Amino acid sequence: MSTGEEAQESAAGAIRTTCPYCGVGCGVLARPDGAGGLEIRGDKAHPANAGRLCSKGSALGETVGLEDRLLAPQIGGQEASWDAALDLVAGKFRAAIAEHGPDAVAFYVSGQLLTEDYYVANKLMKGFIGSGNIDTNSRLCMASSVAGHRRAFGTDTVPGLYEDFEEAEVIVLVGSNLAWCHPVLYQRIAAARSANPDLRVVVVDPRRTATCDLADLHLAIAPGADAALFNGLLAEIAAQGAVNRDYVSAHVSGFDAALEAARASDIALTGLSAAELADFTRLWISAEKVVTVYSQGVNQSSSGTDKVNAILNCHLATGRIGRPGMGPFSVTGQPNAMGGREVGGLANMLACHLDIENPDHRAAVQGFWASPTMAPGPGLKAVDMFRAVEAGQIKALWIICTNPAVSMPEADRVRAAIAGCDFVVVSDLTAQTDTAQLAHVVLPATGWGEKDGTVTNSERCISRQRAALPAPGQARADWQILCDVAARMGWGDQFSYKTPAEIFREYAALSGLAGILGRDFDISDFATISEEDYDTLAPFVWPQSGAKRGGRFFAEGHFYTSDRKARMLAITPRMPQSVLNAATPFRLNTGRVRDHWHTMTRTAKSPRLSAHMGEPYLEIHPEDVARLGLAPAHLAEVSNAHGRVILRVLESSRVPPGTVFAPMHWSAQTAAAGRVDALVTADVDPVSGQPESKGAAVRIVPFEVGWFGFAVSVKDVYPGCDYWAKARSKAGWRIELAGRETPGNWEAFAADLFGLPGATRITMIDAARGLARVALLQEGRVAAALFVACEPVAVSRGHVAALIGACDQPALLAGRAGADRPDPGATICACFDVGVNTILTAIAAQRLTSVEAIGEALQAGTNCGSCRPELAALLAQARSGLAAE
């Protein structure tokens, strides 16, 4: 059977759609199961993933439940009709504009919106309200890349394609934990490496991440020193005669100034040895086919744009751009960050890569829209927008499909600003987010599995996201909600769309005008697409027009500047703005974990995605653990002037001394004090406005408690103790707990904690040793259980969680599985739900000697591959005889 036939067979009866997580843009086959859920498989016909999905994508079917869904509009926390809610929203926005002007209102939107939603929001704010005050959470992840592209190329153009990973001789990953954050791309590189053993991989990252498992060279660079590294590379390119003089002469300006600045840079800022630097420059310079992949470790910086341009400088100087196997490559963190960039979802852009600062571009868009006004220039970028909310300058704020009370830097300050705003409306799937709970009006929007439109991935590939489930309750598409409000504000004729295809046609037609104006983004081939053809639209790489179709950019120059030449920038490296001192001596790096995404409103619904890492943690070097009086698995209080969090201590030599790492996913809904972005200082890049999420200065001290606890429960609870973090299990919830004061009666404490005052109690209490175990039964079945100790509780968490709802109380209170009930242990492979004990047992019993052998025996590591570094570590542990019992 051919590949095409296999793809057709696998799609039978399924809906072809696109994953809602990172910017890889994987194709998904979603088949309704008849019970309101979905069966999920990768789409073999999609060019981005060829059937492969990561752990998060594989678990999508577990995240479409309606248990916390908002099914009707709410005003002041009370259910209301759509008419009442929309009338109120439109009236409040009209009143604010009438009294204070258009800049008194703002939209804060999301890279999770579909392109059609984004287009309507941008059109409404910039062309009809007449303000640039629409920005997006993509400002937090890729704005520096946008700014760097625009400075160098004249437009926000990603030059290359994913195919370049297979073509390359050297791949450099900078500030990108690809194995965890873009696992399918990581597996493409791993497969390319297997097919071509000569391919070399370099990882530039202060941490030793899972991605380093693939690296020939790991450069543990000093935090923030990326520009210094690439300036050093540029100087060496010139010293070794590797400059492509013909390309530079014909297609580049600014070379001499850029090289002079590079030579003046202090390479010692990198903290790397001379040998490491020599190895890096030798690899980069000696192989013509070099792809430099970069992500949040570069972008999320107060000098992120300069870092991007330092990378671009090296590719421009060598002419290694736009040809197979070579070029700079920005990978995005959200499913439609690129689509948002294309429609002008950022405050400083217009639709179709037109420039909001250009009066001719503004006039062209206004004429196309036949709009009564046009934003006269850029609006407020994310950090400035919420500062304006705080100052009372923004009177009405609409937040769509994002959670800034958790994800913005200085999150406590942002939460207070939103709470103090005159009028806040939130469109989302649930009213149970930190941000939605601050809103005056909450509107029920459709989510993944129900939405219909397009998204664009990191390689400029536009794909359809299709509905596989009906909209629940009264939920509506975001574009439809925006159009309903626009109509009530007096612009019904201009927002009378009936289908997303109609919006897409208008957008494609506008892109044709942008093409005439000399922009890169042009999909005007689809300006007359029919509803039927839109429904069956296959993935395609833009542009798609009479002038150019897909492919790469800039191999032959033709940049989008006034003289059609690229700009090399003179870069002076700048280190993080937050200065370490005696009060805050540690550098905090934030990021993602393997199986969760953003603030977990989706991934936290999946028990297996919560099984790998179920609570917020602080990754800290053993030397710092000892020096601070911390202990592994105990708790640490991390703080600075902006906020305070409490995190589980994870002792690790993967981070260098003096630096720590914490994931950014936990909210007030999932942990007592885990909102890590409260610590991130709102230092922003002066060009891009992107905040520095990787460089806050913090203080760390032990968080002293009198007791530790672990609990399981059939129903959801919100503990009132000093520390807690909860995650779903297959039968209910699992909760980590700790408190400063020890309760006098553990049975009463447990009954109150779980809201089960009348439940039957079975206890094992040793007051002298500070141990307590309490099971609460209803109708003979375990409804909840609490385990308490003076140290972090040592029980088999997976085993205990599996017994919730069962009748086997003795086995539960024992806390460990008996010989007749194997305990799989902590989850290592989330795709196939394989635990550490299962893996270690198989290694020993079957004499497994490779990660591939583990995959053959247990399937672990055979899907997204994110767990392969952990599997390799378990093999090494077993070989050394140090495997845990």
Phi, psi and omega in degrees: 000135180286165178300318180297320179293320177299317180297318180295318180296317182292336182272353184303124179078001182252160176264125176279123181215192185228143183298145181265013184262246190286181184278008176297324176078044185290140173284140184231139170257116182247118182246116177303137184266002179085353181239021179092356180251187183224141167267133189242135171219158173285148181269109181295339182274352182276131185292338183286325188229347178048038175099347182275141174230153175275182182299321181292315178296321180297331184266010183303325180297341179272359187246009185257011178295158186256012189299328180243016184288143171277118188250357177205155177300152175232138172239119182060031179084359180249142181299139182219168177281159176300317182299316181296317182293314181292321177299319180294314180300309181298319181295318179294319179291317178301316183294318179297319180293317181297322184273325189239355181095165185296334180281004176272001177235161182204151169246136170238113191243200196210146172289002173266351174291153172282161185301322181295321175298311181302316182298314181295318179298316180294318179297316181297313184288310188279325186261344184237313171290322175090027178233153173273007187281060167232118176226177193217156176295349172295340173302333183276350187232335184214013181297326179294325176294317176303311183295320178296317177300314183295322179293321184274317189256344186091343175217166178276075185250124169275115189290327194254189182226161177301331179303337181295335179295322178285335184273340191289157171259329177224132174240124178251122179255114186246120178057039185219110173272072188302325183299327181258328187263333176221064191300326182291323175293321176303317180290330174297318179292319178299319179292322177296321178296320179294321180285333182227090182299345179279347177297133180247142181236130177243135175244125177251108185195134177300329179267153168269099184265177177300332180296332181295345178298336182264353192276139167280333181216123174251120177259104180279073186292152174297140181307127175089002189263020185298319181296323178296321179296313184282335168296318177298321177296317180299317178299321180288325175304315179292318182297327182266007177070029182265003177293135175273090188298323181295316181294315181298315182298320185275330194229002188226141170237157178089007184299311187298316180293321179296318180293320179299316178295322179296316180294333181277350182289154178264103182295341179294341178301335182290337184072011182264154179283163177299323180294318179297317179296320179295319178298317181295308183295325178297313180298314185293316187282324188284338181251117183295321183275089181241130171247125177254107181264129180223155184213220192296332178298337174267311188292318188278073187207151175288354171232032185299320181295319177297322177297315178301314182291330175297322176292312181299324179305317183293321179288323178291320182296330181260356184067018182269074184203137173077005176245158183307129175081014181209145176139164173282147185217109175274123175256130188267158187262352183235158186296331182227033174301320179293317178300322177296322177295323184289328181266004179083030182291347175274150185297337184252023180224159168251169179299151174061037176063022172278157188262124181291338178282345184269116183297328177293321178293317178301315181295321180296315180292318179298319178295319179297316180283345187053046185267153184286344183205179175207139176308129184284350181180188182300148175265197183278129174283165195312305183297315179294327179299313182285336171294322178292325174298314179301320182281356180083009180281329174267118183265334180222128186230130178243117181252125188236115169062040176202168192227065188295340177294347176248319193267342179285151172297153185050054189299328178296319179294319179294318178301316178295323179296315179297317180299331182267358182288146182302317182211126181231129173240137179237129170256124182197176179281335187220152173269002185261044170250161179303324183283314182300329181290350178262355190275152172280324179229133175238128185248132183281117180253156173285156180237187179303141184095341180239342185276157182221118180171210182231158173222159177237131181268187188292341180257018178075022179268120179267126181231158177274135165253121188244152178283131174247348180228153176288154175296129182280146177054231181256017183298143180231157176296147181300318179299324181292319178298316179298317179295322179298320178290317179303319179297320180287344176267002173106010185238039184299321182296323183279349180231045184261026181301141177253337183217158175296332178298324179295320177294316180299320178299316180295317179299316179297321178295319177297324179296329175296322175296321177297321177299319178298326179278006173089021179268162182280328186277111182211110176240037187294348172304336185257015184293340179239023183301137180280165177300319181294317180291326175296319180300325184256014185303125178272156179302139177214151178265129177279157007280161173222094182206179177295337183275323184202146181229112175056207175076192183263169178241147161084007176301325179250029180079233179058053177281174188254035175262175184298326180255009178067016177252147174288157178250121166271137185255140173282114187250125171252110185302140175231135181272171182308144184287326181291120185267131175287139178211186184297328181283324180227083190269359184248143176268120182264126174250133178245160180181202186249159169258173189296316193252004177239167186211135180048228185261025167067016178297337175256305188295332181293348177284342184265119179301320184287334177286337178271352187282334183285310177221104189261002179209159180291147186217165177240113177275121189215143185292145181305323179298320179287325176301312181293316184295327183270356182074025176275176175213143179306137179072357171277190186246147177234142173262123181244129187208163167202194185294342187264336185182185184210136175226161176237124188228151175287136182280122174244099181291128185202135175274005177287341175252144179286158176304142179089351176236151178224159179232140175218138178284155189256015193274334192280141182240182177292347178277340186239353179203151182291322185208058184243013183281086191295329181292352171297336181272344186284122180287139183278048170281128185239155173293130184293340180267310186269338185076008180280133182282159182270091182274358185248006191222022180293149174264131185224161174252143181230128176222156175298141172262102187282130179228160178270340182204153173243150179217157170226134183225154172229149185205143175292320183252160180290141177223158173240095183298152179257014184275176187294325179225134169203153173210133185235155179211152179289145169240176184296330184251001182167242185224148171238140190222129171267140187222157169196153180212152178286315182260135181274123179300152180281336184222107184289329178296315179293321178300314181295316180299321179288319180303316185265359182064040183232063185296333183260007183288151173290136185246133172240127189229153169225106186234130175234089186298325182296325181262359179072028182252141176208139174223123185229123173251137179246125186246142170231125183054038176081000181246149182289118178264333181193160176207147181231132177240128186231142175206169177282341177244168175311132191294129181258086172226162176279100188296318179297319179297313181296315182298328182289342183268357177298132183087355180268176180257000189271074183293320179300317179296326180291311183292337175296331175080356179218151181287146174279177183296335182273359184224088183302137178262116182293338181080183183301140184292130173254311179258106181285332181299319182243010174057052182252127184266166184297321181293322177299318181293313181296322178296317180293321178301315182287313186287324184257003180053049180285139186234003180211160176299323179297322179293322175298319179298318179295324184280322191233355187075347182303133177082004185262356179258269183278339177080002183297334182271358185301320176300323178290324176297319178297321179294322178294322176299314179297321179296316180295320180295327182275356178080017183256010183299139179290151178294000000 
